[in-house]
Amino acid sequence: MAKVPNLSGKSIIKSLSRAGFVVVRIKGSHHFVRHPDGRSTVVPVHAGESIGPGLLLKILADCELTREELRMLMK
């Protein structure tokens, strides 16, 4: 099993936007993103902090994306 990369919330949102997700609202540091087909998740954006591996896997599960698909979106 491949390791999950350390990513910031801002870079995750940038990658998800390439997959068609849009930020629908922001409450504090939490960005709520939704895809036109109904998939949605919440991404915390804290300056200087990275998203932990467990939370990243939860975000990917909510978005129905694999780690490999995320890596492709980051390029």
mmCIF file of the N, C-alpha and C atoms, coordinates in Angstrom:
data_MODEL
# 
_entry.id   MODEL 
# 
loop_
_atom_site.group_PDB 
_atom_site.id 
_atom_site.type_symbol 
_atom_site.label_atom_id 
_atom_site.label_alt_id 
_atom_site.label_comp_id 
_atom_site.label_asym_id 
_atom_site.label_entity_id 
_atom_site.label_seq_id 
_atom_site.pdbx_PDB_ins_code 
_atom_site.Cartn_x 
_atom_site.Cartn_y 
_atom_site.Cartn_z 
_atom_site.occupancy 
_atom_site.B_iso_or_equiv 
_atom_site.pdbx_formal_charge 
_atom_site.auth_seq_id 
_atom_site.auth_comp_id 
_atom_site.auth_asym_id 
_atom_site.auth_atom_id 
_atom_site.pdbx_PDB_model_num 
ATOM 1   N N  . MET A 1 1  ? 0.845   -1.173 0.000   1.00 0.00 ? 1  MET A N  1 
ATOM 2   C CA . MET A 1 1  ? 0.000   0.000  0.000   1.00 0.00 ? 1  MET A CA 1 
ATOM 3   C C  . MET A 1 1  ? 0.890   1.235  0.000   1.00 0.00 ? 1  MET A C  1 
ATOM 4   N N  . ALA A 1 2  ? 0.598   2.152  -0.905  1.00 0.00 ? 2  ALA A N  1 
ATOM 5   C CA . ALA A 1 2  ? 1.407   3.359  -1.031  1.00 0.00 ? 2  ALA A CA 1 
ATOM 6   C C  . ALA A 1 2  ? 1.095   4.330  0.099   1.00 0.00 ? 2  ALA A C  1 
ATOM 7   N N  . LYS A 1 3  ? 2.111   5.085  0.496   1.00 0.00 ? 3  LYS A N  1 
ATOM 8   C CA . LYS A 1 3  ? 1.909   6.090  1.538   1.00 0.00 ? 3  LYS A CA 1 
ATOM 9   C C  . LYS A 1 3  ? 1.064   7.239  1.015   1.00 0.00 ? 3  LYS A C  1 
ATOM 10  N N  . VAL A 1 4  ? 0.356   7.854  1.919   1.00 0.00 ? 4  VAL A N  1 
ATOM 11  C CA . VAL A 1 4  ? -0.451  9.019  1.578   1.00 0.00 ? 4  VAL A CA 1 
ATOM 12  C C  . VAL A 1 4  ? 0.440   10.248 1.719   1.00 0.00 ? 4  VAL A C  1 
ATOM 13  N N  . PRO A 1 5  ? 0.450   11.133 0.718   1.00 0.00 ? 5  PRO A N  1 
ATOM 14  C CA . PRO A 1 5  ? 1.332   12.309 0.802   1.00 0.00 ? 5  PRO A CA 1 
ATOM 15  C C  . PRO A 1 5  ? 0.841   13.318 1.834   1.00 0.00 ? 5  PRO A C  1 
ATOM 16  N N  . ASN A 1 6  ? 1.772   14.122 2.375   1.00 0.00 ? 6  ASN A N  1 
ATOM 17  C CA . ASN A 1 6  ? 1.406   15.217 3.271   1.00 0.00 ? 6  ASN A CA 1 
ATOM 18  C C  . ASN A 1 6  ? 1.017   16.406 2.401   1.00 0.00 ? 6  ASN A C  1 
ATOM 19  N N  . LEU A 1 7  ? -0.224  16.832 2.552   1.00 0.00 ? 7  LEU A N  1 
ATOM 20  C CA . LEU A 1 7  ? -0.730  17.930 1.740   1.00 0.00 ? 7  LEU A CA 1 
ATOM 21  C C  . LEU A 1 7  ? -1.386  18.974 2.624   1.00 0.00 ? 7  LEU A C  1 
ATOM 22  N N  . SER A 1 8  ? -1.360  20.206 2.158   1.00 0.00 ? 8  SER A N  1 
ATOM 23  C CA . SER A 1 8  ? -2.081  21.260 2.870   1.00 0.00 ? 8  SER A CA 1 
ATOM 24  C C  . SER A 1 8  ? -3.524  21.263 2.382   1.00 0.00 ? 8  SER A C  1 
ATOM 25  N N  . GLY A 1 9  ? -4.400  21.877 3.149   1.00 0.00 ? 9  GLY A N  1 
ATOM 26  C CA . GLY A 1 9  ? -5.799  21.976 2.755   1.00 0.00 ? 9  GLY A CA 1 
ATOM 27  C C  . GLY A 1 9  ? -5.964  22.728 1.451   1.00 0.00 ? 9  GLY A C  1 
ATOM 28  N N  . LYS A 1 10 ? -5.156  23.764 1.273   1.00 0.00 ? 10 LYS A N  1 
ATOM 29  C CA . LYS A 1 10 ? -5.233  24.580 0.059   1.00 0.00 ? 10 LYS A CA 1 
ATOM 30  C C  . LYS A 1 10 ? -4.887  23.751 -1.187  1.00 0.00 ? 10 LYS A C  1 
ATOM 31  N N  . SER A 1 11 ? -3.866  22.887 -1.088  1.00 0.00 ? 11 SER A N  1 
ATOM 32  C CA . SER A 1 11 ? -3.486  22.070 -2.245  1.00 0.00 ? 11 SER A CA 1 
ATOM 33  C C  . SER A 1 11 ? -4.523  20.988 -2.529  1.00 0.00 ? 11 SER A C  1 
ATOM 34  N N  . ILE A 1 12 ? -5.193  20.489 -1.486  1.00 0.00 ? 12 ILE A N  1 
ATOM 35  C CA . ILE A 1 12 ? -6.253  19.499 -1.699  1.00 0.00 ? 12 ILE A CA 1 
ATOM 36  C C  . ILE A 1 12 ? -7.424  20.148 -2.428  1.00 0.00 ? 12 ILE A C  1 
ATOM 37  N N  . ILE A 1 13 ? -7.791  21.354 -2.021  1.00 0.00 ? 13 ILE A N  1 
ATOM 38  C CA . ILE A 1 13 ? -8.890  22.054 -2.691  1.00 0.00 ? 13 ILE A CA 1 
ATOM 39  C C  . ILE A 1 13 ? -8.535  22.338 -4.145  1.00 0.00 ? 13 ILE A C  1 
ATOM 40  N N  . LYS A 1 14 ? -7.295  22.705 -4.401  1.00 0.00 ? 14 LYS A N  1 
ATOM 41  C CA . LYS A 1 14 ? -6.848  22.973 -5.770  1.00 0.00 ? 14 LYS A CA 1 
ATOM 42  C C  . LYS A 1 14 ? -6.957  21.704 -6.624  1.00 0.00 ? 14 LYS A C  1 
ATOM 43  N N  . SER A 1 15 ? -6.559  20.560 -6.054  1.00 0.00 ? 15 SER A N  1 
ATOM 44  C CA . SER A 1 15 ? -6.649  19.287 -6.772  1.00 0.00 ? 15 SER A CA 1 
ATOM 45  C C  . SER A 1 15 ? -8.097  18.879 -6.995  1.00 0.00 ? 15 SER A C  1 
ATOM 46  N N  . LEU A 1 16 ? -8.933  19.067 -5.983  1.00 0.00 ? 16 LEU A N  1 
ATOM 47  C CA . LEU A 1 16 ? -10.344 18.705 -6.119  1.00 0.00 ? 16 LEU A CA 1 
ATOM 48  C C  . LEU A 1 16 ? -11.044 19.587 -7.149  1.00 0.00 ? 16 LEU A C  1 
ATOM 49  N N  . SER A 1 17 ? -10.621 20.851 -7.250  1.00 0.00 ? 17 SER A N  1 
ATOM 50  C CA . SER A 1 17 ? -11.242 21.734 -8.245  1.00 0.00 ? 17 SER A CA 1 
ATOM 51  C C  . SER A 1 17 ? -10.930 21.254 -9.655  1.00 0.00 ? 17 SER A C  1 
ATOM 52  N N  . ARG A 1 18 ? -9.778  20.645 -9.847  1.00 0.00 ? 18 ARG A N  1 
ATOM 53  C CA . ARG A 1 18 ? -9.445  20.080 -11.158 1.00 0.00 ? 18 ARG A CA 1 
ATOM 54  C C  . ARG A 1 18 ? -10.344 18.887 -11.489 1.00 0.00 ? 18 ARG A C  1 
ATOM 55  N N  . ALA A 1 19 ? -10.894 18.243 -10.447 1.00 0.00 ? 19 ALA A N  1 
ATOM 56  C CA . ALA A 1 19 ? -11.795 17.109 -10.640 1.00 0.00 ? 19 ALA A CA 1 
ATOM 57  C C  . ALA A 1 19 ? -13.244 17.551 -10.763 1.00 0.00 ? 19 ALA A C  1 
ATOM 58  N N  . GLY A 1 20 ? -13.491 18.859 -10.722 1.00 0.00 ? 20 GLY A N  1 
ATOM 59  C CA . GLY A 1 20 ? -14.834 19.369 -10.911 1.00 0.00 ? 20 GLY A CA 1 
ATOM 60  C C  . GLY A 1 20 ? -15.543 19.808 -9.640  1.00 0.00 ? 20 GLY A C  1 
ATOM 61  N N  . PHE A 1 21 ? -14.873 19.726 -8.498  1.00 0.00 ? 21 PHE A N  1 
ATOM 62  C CA . PHE A 1 21 ? -15.468 20.160 -7.242  1.00 0.00 ? 21 PHE A CA 1 
ATOM 63  C C  . PHE A 1 21 ? -15.362 21.684 -7.129  1.00 0.00 ? 21 PHE A C  1 
ATOM 64  N N  . VAL A 1 22 ? -16.365 22.295 -6.497  1.00 0.00 ? 22 VAL A N  1 
ATOM 65  C CA . VAL A 1 22 ? -16.346 23.736 -6.268  1.00 0.00 ? 22 VAL A CA 1 
ATOM 66  C C  . VAL A 1 22 ? -16.614 23.998 -4.789  1.00 0.00 ? 22 VAL A C  1 
ATOM 67  N N  . VAL A 1 23 ? -16.022 25.062 -4.286  1.00 0.00 ? 23 VAL A N  1 
ATOM 68  C CA . VAL A 1 23 ? -16.261 25.460 -2.902  1.00 0.00 ? 23 VAL A CA 1 
ATOM 69  C C  . VAL A 1 23 ? -17.639 26.110 -2.859  1.00 0.00 ? 23 VAL A C  1 
ATOM 70  N N  . VAL A 1 24 ? -18.545 25.516 -2.081  1.00 0.00 ? 24 VAL A N  1 
ATOM 71  C CA . VAL A 1 24 ? -19.904 26.056 -2.009  1.00 0.00 ? 24 VAL A CA 1 
ATOM 72  C C  . VAL A 1 24 ? -20.080 27.013 -0.842  1.00 0.00 ? 24 VAL A C  1 
ATOM 73  N N  . ARG A 1 25 ? -19.295 26.815 0.215   1.00 0.00 ? 25 ARG A N  1 
ATOM 74  C CA . ARG A 1 25 ? -19.330 27.763 1.323   1.00 0.00 ? 25 ARG A CA 1 
ATOM 75  C C  . ARG A 1 25 ? -18.115 27.550 2.198   1.00 0.00 ? 25 ARG A C  1 
ATOM 76  N N  . ILE A 1 26 ? -17.842 28.549 3.032   1.00 0.00 ? 26 ILE A N  1 
ATOM 77  C CA . ILE A 1 26 ? -16.723 28.500 3.971   1.00 0.00 ? 26 ILE A CA 1 
ATOM 78  C C  . ILE A 1 26 ? -17.259 28.906 5.331   1.00 0.00 ? 26 ILE A C  1 
ATOM 79  N N  . LYS A 1 27 ? -16.948 28.108 6.344   1.00 0.00 ? 27 LYS A N  1 
ATOM 80  C CA . LYS A 1 27 ? -17.323 28.453 7.707   1.00 0.00 ? 27 LYS A CA 1 
ATOM 81  C C  . LYS A 1 27 ? -16.056 28.352 8.550   1.00 0.00 ? 27 LYS A C  1 
ATOM 82  N N  . GLY A 1 28 ? -15.533 29.498 8.914   1.00 0.00 ? 28 GLY A N  1 
ATOM 83  C CA . GLY A 1 28 ? -14.260 29.513 9.626   1.00 0.00 ? 28 GLY A CA 1 
ATOM 84  C C  . GLY A 1 28 ? -13.152 29.061 8.693   1.00 0.00 ? 28 GLY A C  1 
ATOM 85  N N  . SER A 1 29 ? -12.461 27.995 9.075   1.00 0.00 ? 29 SER A N  1 
ATOM 86  C CA . SER A 1 29 ? -11.384 27.480 8.233   1.00 0.00 ? 29 SER A CA 1 
ATOM 87  C C  . SER A 1 29 ? -11.820 26.239 7.456   1.00 0.00 ? 29 SER A C  1 
ATOM 88  N N  . HIS A 1 30 ? -13.101 25.903 7.516   1.00 0.00 ? 30 HIS A N  1 
ATOM 89  C CA . HIS A 1 30 ? -13.596 24.708 6.845   1.00 0.00 ? 30 HIS A CA 1 
ATOM 90  C C  . HIS A 1 30 ? -14.257 25.080 5.516   1.00 0.00 ? 30 HIS A C  1 
ATOM 91  N N  . HIS A 1 31 ? -13.713 24.497 4.437   1.00 0.00 ? 31 HIS A N  1 
ATOM 92  C CA . HIS A 1 31 ? -14.224 24.743 3.099   1.00 0.00 ? 31 HIS A CA 1 
ATOM 93  C C  . HIS A 1 31 ? -15.104 23.554 2.701   1.00 0.00 ? 31 HIS A C  1 
ATOM 94  N N  . PHE A 1 32 ? -16.351 23.822 2.381   1.00 0.00 ? 32 PHE A N  1 
ATOM 95  C CA . PHE A 1 32 ? -17.293 22.797 1.963   1.00 0.00 ? 32 PHE A CA 1 
ATOM 96  C C  . PHE A 1 32 ? -17.259 22.740 0.441   1.00 0.00 ? 32 PHE A C  1 
ATOM 97  N N  . VAL A 1 33 ? -16.884 21.600 -0.103  1.00 0.00 ? 33 VAL A N  1 
ATOM 98  C CA . VAL A 1 33 ? -16.780 21.451 -1.554  1.00 0.00 ? 33 VAL A CA 1 
ATOM 99  C C  . VAL A 1 33 ? -17.809 20.433 -2.037  1.00 0.00 ? 33 VAL A C  1 
ATOM 100 N N  . ARG A 1 34 ? -18.326 20.676 -3.245  1.00 0.00 ? 34 ARG A N  1 
ATOM 101 C CA . ARG A 1 34 ? -19.349 19.795 -3.801  1.00 0.00 ? 34 ARG A CA 1 
ATOM 102 C C  . ARG A 1 34 ? -19.101 19.625 -5.290  1.00 0.00 ? 34 ARG A C  1 
ATOM 103 N N  . HIS A 1 35 ? -19.392 18.437 -5.771  1.00 0.00 ? 35 HIS A N  1 
ATOM 104 C CA . HIS A 1 35 ? -19.299 18.109 -7.194  1.00 0.00 ? 35 HIS A CA 1 
ATOM 105 C C  . HIS A 1 35 ? -20.704 18.195 -7.776  1.00 0.00 ? 35 HIS A C  1 
ATOM 106 N N  . PRO A 1 36 ? -20.852 18.531 -9.049  1.00 0.00 ? 36 PRO A N  1 
ATOM 107 C CA . PRO A 1 36 ? -22.190 18.602 -9.644  1.00 0.00 ? 36 PRO A CA 1 
ATOM 108 C C  . PRO A 1 36 ? -23.001 17.304 -9.528  1.00 0.00 ? 36 PRO A C  1 
ATOM 109 N N  . ASP A 1 37 ? -22.330 16.150 -9.406  1.00 0.00 ? 37 ASP A N  1 
ATOM 110 C CA . ASP A 1 37 ? -23.073 14.890 -9.289  1.00 0.00 ? 37 ASP A CA 1 
ATOM 111 C C  . ASP A 1 37 ? -23.509 14.576 -7.853  1.00 0.00 ? 37 ASP A C  1 
ATOM 112 N N  . GLY A 1 38 ? -23.191 15.476 -6.893  1.00 0.00 ? 38 GLY A N  1 
ATOM 113 C CA . GLY A 1 38 ? -23.675 15.311 -5.527  1.00 0.00 ? 38 GLY A CA 1 
ATOM 114 C C  . GLY A 1 38 ? -22.635 14.931 -4.490  1.00 0.00 ? 38 GLY A C  1 
ATOM 115 N N  . ARG A 1 39 ? -21.460 14.489 -4.915  1.00 0.00 ? 39 ARG A N  1 
ATOM 116 C CA . ARG A 1 39 ? -20.409 14.150 -3.945  1.00 0.00 ? 39 ARG A CA 1 
ATOM 117 C C  . ARG A 1 39 ? -19.966 15.423 -3.236  1.00 0.00 ? 39 ARG A C  1 
ATOM 118 N N  . SER A 1 40 ? -19.702 15.315 -1.929  1.00 0.00 ? 40 SER A N  1 
ATOM 119 C CA . SER A 1 40 ? -19.258 16.498 -1.187  1.00 0.00 ? 40 SER A CA 1 
ATOM 120 C C  . SER A 1 40 ? -18.408 16.083 -0.001  1.00 0.00 ? 40 SER A C  1 
ATOM 121 N N  . THR A 1 41 ? -17.627 17.034 0.483   1.00 0.00 ? 41 THR A N  1 
ATOM 122 C CA . THR A 1 41 ? -16.792 16.819 1.655   1.00 0.00 ? 41 THR A CA 1 
ATOM 123 C C  . THR A 1 41 ? -16.414 18.174 2.238   1.00 0.00 ? 41 THR A C  1 
ATOM 124 N N  . VAL A 1 42 ? -15.732 18.119 3.375   1.00 0.00 ? 42 VAL A N  1 
ATOM 125 C CA . VAL A 1 42 ? -15.255 19.324 4.047   1.00 0.00 ? 42 VAL A CA 1 
ATOM 126 C C  . VAL A 1 42 ? -13.734 19.235 4.145   1.00 0.00 ? 42 VAL A C  1 
ATOM 127 N N  . VAL A 1 43 ? -13.053 20.309 3.767   1.00 0.00 ? 43 VAL A N  1 
ATOM 128 C CA . VAL A 1 43 ? -11.590 20.348 3.827   1.00 0.00 ? 43 VAL A CA 1 
ATOM 129 C C  . VAL A 1 43 ? -11.175 21.490 4.744   1.00 0.00 ? 43 VAL A C  1 
ATOM 130 N N  . PRO A 1 44 ? -10.488 21.175 5.857   1.00 0.00 ? 44 PRO A N  1 
ATOM 131 C CA . PRO A 1 44 ? -10.001 22.248 6.718   1.00 0.00 ? 44 PRO A CA 1 
ATOM 132 C C  . PRO A 1 44 ? -8.752  22.887 6.113   1.00 0.00 ? 44 PRO A C  1 
ATOM 133 N N  . VAL A 1 45 ? -8.708  24.208 6.121   1.00 0.00 ? 45 VAL A N  1 
ATOM 134 C CA . VAL A 1 45 ? -7.561  24.935 5.581   1.00 0.00 ? 45 VAL A CA 1 
ATOM 135 C C  . VAL A 1 45 ? -6.954  25.746 6.722   1.00 0.00 ? 45 VAL A C  1 
ATOM 136 N N  . HIS A 1 46 ? -5.880  25.220 7.293   1.00 0.00 ? 46 HIS A N  1 
ATOM 137 C CA . HIS A 1 46 ? -5.174  25.894 8.380   1.00 0.00 ? 46 HIS A CA 1 
ATOM 138 C C  . HIS A 1 46 ? -3.787  26.260 7.878   1.00 0.00 ? 46 HIS A C  1 
ATOM 139 N N  . ALA A 1 47 ? -3.394  27.503 8.040   1.00 0.00 ? 47 ALA A N  1 
ATOM 140 C CA . ALA A 1 47 ? -2.093  27.973 7.557   1.00 0.00 ? 47 ALA A CA 1 
ATOM 141 C C  . ALA A 1 47 ? -0.971  27.215 8.247   1.00 0.00 ? 47 ALA A C  1 
ATOM 142 N N  . GLY A 1 48 ? -0.043  26.716 7.459   1.00 0.00 ? 48 GLY A N  1 
ATOM 143 C CA . GLY A 1 48 ? 1.138   26.061 7.997   1.00 0.00 ? 48 GLY A CA 1 
ATOM 144 C C  . GLY A 1 48 ? 0.924   24.641 8.487   1.00 0.00 ? 48 GLY A C  1 
ATOM 145 N N  . GLU A 1 49 ? -0.275  24.084 8.337   1.00 0.00 ? 49 GLU A N  1 
ATOM 146 C CA . GLU A 1 49 ? -0.540  22.725 8.791   1.00 0.00 ? 49 GLU A CA 1 
ATOM 147 C C  . GLU A 1 49 ? -0.906  21.840 7.612   1.00 0.00 ? 49 GLU A C  1 
ATOM 148 N N  . SER A 1 50 ? -0.515  20.571 7.701   1.00 0.00 ? 50 SER A N  1 
ATOM 149 C CA . SER A 1 50 ? -0.887  19.621 6.667   1.00 0.00 ? 50 SER A CA 1 
ATOM 150 C C  . SER A 1 50 ? -2.034  18.753 7.161   1.00 0.00 ? 50 SER A C  1 
ATOM 151 N N  . ILE A 1 51 ? -2.742  18.168 6.222   1.00 0.00 ? 51 ILE A N  1 
ATOM 152 C CA . ILE A 1 51 ? -3.857  17.276 6.531   1.00 0.00 ? 51 ILE A CA 1 
ATOM 153 C C  . ILE A 1 51 ? -3.280  15.917 6.915   1.00 0.00 ? 51 ILE A C  1 
ATOM 154 N N  . GLY A 1 52 ? -3.734  15.357 8.010   1.00 0.00 ? 52 GLY A N  1 
ATOM 155 C CA . GLY A 1 52 ? -3.266  14.048 8.453   1.00 0.00 ? 52 GLY A CA 1 
ATOM 156 C C  . GLY A 1 52 ? -3.706  12.940 7.510   1.00 0.00 ? 52 GLY A C  1 
ATOM 157 N N  . PRO A 1 53 ? -3.032  11.800 7.566   1.00 0.00 ? 53 PRO A N  1 
ATOM 158 C CA . PRO A 1 53 ? -3.347  10.714 6.634   1.00 0.00 ? 53 PRO A CA 1 
ATOM 159 C C  . PRO A 1 53 ? -4.763  10.167 6.797   1.00 0.00 ? 53 PRO A C  1 
ATOM 160 N N  . GLY A 1 54 ? -5.256  10.071 8.023   1.00 0.00 ? 54 GLY A N  1 
ATOM 161 C CA . GLY A 1 54 ? -6.608  9.562  8.231   1.00 0.00 ? 54 GLY A CA 1 
ATOM 162 C C  . GLY A 1 54 ? -7.663  10.471 7.651   1.00 0.00 ? 54 GLY A C  1 
ATOM 163 N N  . LEU A 1 55 ? -7.507  11.781 7.875   1.00 0.00 ? 55 LEU A N  1 
ATOM 164 C CA . LEU A 1 55 ? -8.459  12.750 7.347   1.00 0.00 ? 55 LEU A CA 1 
ATOM 165 C C  . LEU A 1 55 ? -8.388  12.794 5.819   1.00 0.00 ? 55 LEU A C  1 
ATOM 166 N N  . LEU A 1 56 ? -7.193  12.695 5.279   1.00 0.00 ? 56 LEU A N  1 
ATOM 167 C CA . LEU A 1 56 ? -7.045  12.701 3.823   1.00 0.00 ? 56 LEU A CA 1 
ATOM 168 C C  . LEU A 1 56 ? -7.767  11.505 3.211   1.00 0.00 ? 56 LEU A C  1 
ATOM 169 N N  . LEU A 1 57 ? -7.638  10.337 3.825   1.00 0.00 ? 57 LEU A N  1 
ATOM 170 C CA . LEU A 1 57 ? -8.332  9.155  3.313   1.00 0.00 ? 57 LEU A CA 1 
ATOM 171 C C  . LEU A 1 57 ? -9.843  9.314  3.419   1.00 0.00 ? 57 LEU A C  1 
ATOM 172 N N  . LYS A 1 58 ? -10.319 9.966  4.465   1.00 0.00 ? 58 LYS A N  1 
ATOM 173 C CA . LYS A 1 58 ? -11.749 10.233 4.621   1.00 0.00 ? 58 LYS A CA 1 
ATOM 174 C C  . LYS A 1 58 ? -12.238 11.188 3.529   1.00 0.00 ? 58 LYS A C  1 
ATOM 175 N N  . ILE A 1 59 ? -11.459 12.222 3.241   1.00 0.00 ? 59 ILE A N  1 
ATOM 176 C CA . ILE A 1 59 ? -11.809 13.172 2.182   1.00 0.00 ? 59 ILE A CA 1 
ATOM 177 C C  . ILE A 1 59 ? -11.873 12.449 0.836   1.00 0.00 ? 59 ILE A C  1 
ATOM 178 N N  . LEU A 1 60 ? -10.892 11.590 0.568   1.00 0.00 ? 60 LEU A N  1 
ATOM 179 C CA . LEU A 1 60 ? -10.881 10.837 -0.689  1.00 0.00 ? 60 LEU A CA 1 
ATOM 180 C C  . LEU A 1 60 ? -12.069 9.895  -0.773  1.00 0.00 ? 60 LEU A C  1 
ATOM 181 N N  . ALA A 1 61 ? -12.427 9.263  0.343   1.00 0.00 ? 61 ALA A N  1 
ATOM 182 C CA . ALA A 1 61 ? -13.586 8.360  0.356   1.00 0.00 ? 61 ALA A CA 1 
ATOM 183 C C  . ALA A 1 61 ? -14.874 9.142  0.084   1.00 0.00 ? 61 ALA A C  1 
ATOM 184 N N  . ASP A 1 62 ? -15.008 10.312 0.707   1.00 0.00 ? 62 ASP A N  1 
ATOM 185 C CA . ASP A 1 62 ? -16.190 11.151 0.484   1.00 0.00 ? 62 ASP A CA 1 
ATOM 186 C C  . ASP A 1 62 ? -16.302 11.561 -0.983  1.00 0.00 ? 62 ASP A C  1 
ATOM 187 N N  . CYS A 1 63 ? -15.163 11.828 -1.597  1.00 0.00 ? 63 CYS A N  1 
ATOM 188 C CA . CYS A 1 63 ? -15.139 12.286 -2.991  1.00 0.00 ? 63 CYS A CA 1 
ATOM 189 C C  . CYS A 1 63 ? -15.112 11.124 -3.981  1.00 0.00 ? 63 CYS A C  1 
ATOM 190 N N  . GLU A 1 64 ? -15.033 9.901  -3.458  1.00 0.00 ? 64 GLU A N  1 
ATOM 191 C CA . GLU A 1 64 ? -14.959 8.702  -4.285  1.00 0.00 ? 64 GLU A CA 1 
ATOM 192 C C  . GLU A 1 64 ? -13.774 8.755  -5.245  1.00 0.00 ? 64 GLU A C  1 
ATOM 193 N N  . LEU A 1 65 ? -12.622 9.167  -4.704  1.00 0.00 ? 65 LEU A N  1 
ATOM 194 C CA . LEU A 1 65 ? -11.381 9.219  -5.463  1.00 0.00 ? 65 LEU A CA 1 
ATOM 195 C C  . LEU A 1 65 ? -10.376 8.267  -4.835  1.00 0.00 ? 65 LEU A C  1 
ATOM 196 N N  . THR A 1 66 ? -9.443  7.783  -5.638  1.00 0.00 ? 66 THR A N  1 
ATOM 197 C CA . THR A 1 66 ? -8.364  6.947  -5.117  1.00 0.00 ? 66 THR A CA 1 
ATOM 198 C C  . THR A 1 66 ? -7.125  7.815  -4.911  1.00 0.00 ? 66 THR A C  1 
ATOM 199 N N  . ARG A 1 67 ? -6.151  7.258  -4.224  1.00 0.00 ? 67 ARG A N  1 
ATOM 200 C CA . ARG A 1 67 ? -4.882  7.981  -4.021  1.00 0.00 ? 67 ARG A CA 1 
ATOM 201 C C  . ARG A 1 67 ? -4.211  8.271  -5.358  1.00 0.00 ? 67 ARG A C  1 
ATOM 202 N N  . GLU A 1 68 ? -4.309  7.300  -6.263  1.00 0.00 ? 68 GLU A N  1 
ATOM 203 C CA . GLU A 1 68 ? -3.676  7.463  -7.572  1.00 0.00 ? 68 GLU A CA 1 
ATOM 204 C C  . GLU A 1 68 ? -4.361  8.582  -8.361  1.00 0.00 ? 68 GLU A C  1 
ATOM 205 N N  . GLU A 1 69 ? -5.684  8.670  -8.270  1.00 0.00 ? 69 GLU A N  1 
ATOM 206 C CA . GLU A 1 69 ? -6.396  9.749  -8.949  1.00 0.00 ? 69 GLU A CA 1 
ATOM 207 C C  . GLU A 1 69 ? -6.011  11.104 -8.367  1.00 0.00 ? 69 GLU A C  1 
ATOM 208 N N  . LEU A 1 70 ? -5.824  11.164 -7.051  1.00 0.00 ? 70 LEU A N  1 
ATOM 209 C CA . LEU A 1 70 ? -5.384  12.413 -6.422  1.00 0.00 ? 70 LEU A CA 1 
ATOM 210 C C  . LEU A 1 70 ? -4.003  12.800 -6.922  1.00 0.00 ? 70 LEU A C  1 
ATOM 211 N N  . ARG A 1 71 ? -3.098  11.829 -7.023  1.00 0.00 ? 71 ARG A N  1 
ATOM 212 C CA . ARG A 1 71 ? -1.753  12.126 -7.520  1.00 0.00 ? 71 ARG A CA 1 
ATOM 213 C C  . ARG A 1 71 ? -1.801  12.679 -8.947  1.00 0.00 ? 71 ARG A C  1 
ATOM 214 N N  . MET A 1 72 ? -2.689  12.127 -9.767  1.00 0.00 ? 72 MET A N  1 
ATOM 215 C CA . MET A 1 72 ? -2.809  12.605 -11.156 1.00 0.00 ? 72 MET A CA 1 
ATOM 216 C C  . MET A 1 72 ? -3.368  14.033 -11.176 1.00 0.00 ? 72 MET A C  1 
ATOM 217 N N  . LEU A 1 73 ? -4.284  14.347 -10.271 1.00 0.00 ? 73 LEU A N  1 
ATOM 218 C CA . LEU A 1 73 ? -4.864  15.691 -10.214 1.00 0.00 ? 73 LEU A CA 1 
ATOM 219 C C  . LEU A 1 73 ? -3.857  16.727 -9.713  1.00 0.00 ? 73 LEU A C  1 
ATOM 220 N N  . MET A 1 74 ? -2.856  16.283 -8.966  1.00 0.00 ? 74 MET A N  1 
ATOM 221 C CA . MET A 1 74 ? -1.855  17.198 -8.424  1.00 0.00 ? 74 MET A CA 1 
ATOM 222 C C  . MET A 1 74 ? -0.854  17.630 -9.471  1.00 0.00 ? 74 MET A C  1 
ATOM 223 N N  . LYS A 1 75 ? -0.740  16.930 -10.566 1.00 0.00 ? 75 LYS A N  1 
ATOM 224 C CA . LYS A 1 75 ? 0.267   17.256 -11.590 1.00 0.00 ? 75 LYS A CA 1 
ATOM 225 C C  . LYS A 1 75 ? -0.180  18.387 -12.467 1.00 0.00 ? 75 LYS A C  1 
# 
